[in-house]
């Protein structure tokens, strides 16, 4: 009898541990999948980086490809109008843009092409696969990121060839 009580106690104890471990694992998996949060105001927050992004890129907003100077003007326009009630939008760096790239995810294809855009599906669909950054490459060129490969590109600042940008702002200091 004493042995049976001990066996029941140990079985209950280990089942409780196993159940708690499964709950922790499930919660961890849920939180991993919730890296990007749709704020329902045209913005998406990234809980991993502390950045807030415009949900749709500039092509989806305007229907036009833009060059680097127009990308800067687009960001200024976001601030002039207080897009989503924020006035501190900026042109992203290549480093910030690269945080959006995820080879395992496919958002959509670039409009008019078979190029797959590898960012979270929460972002606007069928936009540009190449986004300008604030980083310049000499006097006549600037950098950006191609979301088919995650590679950084360098192009003439006047090039509009299937290029857009996406506004970003810092919303949280990650520790």
C-alpha positions in Angstrom: 0.0 0.0 0.0 2.8 2.4 0.9 4.5 1.6 -2.4 1.2 2.3 -4.3 0.9 5.7 -2.7 4.5 6.6 -3.5 4.0 5.4 -7.1 0.8 7.5 -7.4 2.5 10.5 -6.0 5.5 10.2 -8.3 3.3 9.7 -11.4 1.3 12.8 -10.5 4.4 14.8 -9.9 6.0 13.9 -13.2 2.7 14.4 -15.1 2.5 17.9 -13.6 6.1 18.7 -14.6 5.4 17.4 -18.1 2.2 19.5 -18.5 3.9 22.6 -17.3 6.8 22.1 -19.7 4.4 21.7 -22.6 2.5 24.9 -21.6 5.8 26.8 -21.4 6.9 25.4 -24.8 3.5 26.3 -26.4 3.6 29.8 -24.9 7.2 30.3 -26.2 6.2 29.1 -29.7 3.2 31.5 -29.6 5.4 34.5 -28.6 7.9 33.6 -31.4 5.1 33.7 -33.9 4.0 37.1 -32.5 7.2 39.0 -33.3 5.3 41.3 -35.6 2.1 43.0 -34.3 -0.4 44.7 -36.5 -1.3 47.9 -34.7 -4.4 48.4 -36.8 -3.4 51.9 -37.7 -1.3 51.2 -40.8 1.8 50.3 -38.8 3.4 47.1 -37.6 5.6 46.8 -34.5 8.5 44.5 -34.3 8.9 43.1 -30.7 12.3 41.8 -31.5 14.0 45.0 -32.6 11.8 47.7 -31.1 11.1 49.2 -34.5 7.7 50.3 -35.9 7.2 50.0 -39.6 4.7 51.4 -42.1 2.6 48.3 -43.1 2.5 49.2 -46.8 5.6 50.3 -48.7 5.6 53.6 -50.7 4.7 51.8 -53.9 1.5 50.4 -52.3 0.7 53.9 -51.0 1.3 55.8 -54.2 1.2 53.2 -57.1 4.6 54.6 -58.3 8.2 53.4 -58.1 10.5 56.1 -56.5 14.1 57.1 -56.6 16.2 57.8 -53.6 15.4 61.6 -53.4 11.7 60.8 -53.7 12.1 58.2 -50.9 13.3 60.9 -48.6 10.5 63.2 -49.7 8.0 60.3 -49.0 9.3 60.1 -45.4 9.0 63.8 -45.0 5.4 63.6 -46.2 4.7 60.9 -43.5 6.0 63.3 -40.9 4.2 66.4 -42.3 0.9 64.5 -42.1 1.6 62.8 -38.8 1.0 59.3 -40.3 -0.7 57.1 -37.6 -0.2 60.1 -35.2 3.6 59.9 -35.3 5.9 62.6 -36.5 9.3 60.8 -36.2 9.3 58.5 -39.3 12.7 58.1 -40.9 14.2 56.4 -43.9 15.5 53.0 -42.6 19.2 52.0 -42.6 20.2 48.8 -44.5 20.7 47.1 -41.1 17.1 47.9 -40.1 15.7 46.8 -43.5 17.6 43.5 -43.2 15.8 42.7 -39.9 12.6 42.3 -42.0 14.1 39.7 -44.3 13.1 36.1 -43.4 14.0 33.4 -46.0 11.4 31.1 -44.5 8.5 33.5 -45.0 6.9 34.6 -48.3 4.7 37.6 -48.2 3.9 37.7 -51.9 5.5 38.4 -55.3 6.6 41.8 -56.5 4.1 43.3 -58.8 4.6 42.3 -62.4 7.4 39.8 -61.5 8.0 36.4 -60.1 10.3 37.8 -57.5 9.2 36.5 -54.1 9.2 38.9 -51.2 10.5 37.3 -48.1 9.0 39.3 -45.2 6.3 38.5 -42.7 2.8 38.1 -44.4 1.4 40.8 -42.0 3.0 43.4 -44.2 1.1 44.7 -47.3 1.1 42.3 -50.3 2.5 42.8 -53.8 4.6 45.8 -53.1 8.3 46.4 -54.0 10.9 43.7 -53.5 13.7 46.4 -53.4 13.5 49.1 -50.7 15.8 52.2 -50.5 17.7 52.9 -47.3 19.2 56.1 -45.9 22.7 54.8 -46.5 24.6 56.5 -49.3 27.3 54.9 -51.5 29.3 57.9 -52.6 27.8 60.9 -54.2 25.7 59.3 -56.9 24.5 56.0 -55.4 22.6 54.7 -52.4 22.0 51.4 -50.8 18.9 49.4 -50.2 17.8 45.8 -49.6 16.4 43.2 -52.0 13.8 41.1 -50.3 14.1 38.2 -52.6 17.6 37.4 -51.4 18.2 39.7 -48.4 21.2 41.2 -50.2 22.1 44.8 -50.0 22.0 46.6 -53.4 23.7 49.8 -54.6 22.0 51.8 -57.3 22.1 55.2 -58.8 20.1 57.6 -56.7 18.0 58.5 -59.7 16.9 54.9 -60.4 13.2 54.2 -60.0 13.5 50.6 -61.4 11.0 48.8 -59.2 12.2 50.5 -56.0 10.2 51.9 -53.1 10.8 52.5 -49.4 9.1 51.8 -46.1 9.0 54.3 -43.2 10.4 53.2 -39.8 10.5 54.7 -36.3 11.8 53.5 -32.9 9.0 52.7 -30.5 10.8 50.7 -27.8 14.3 50.5 -26.3 15.2 46.8 -26.5 17.4 45.7 -23.7 
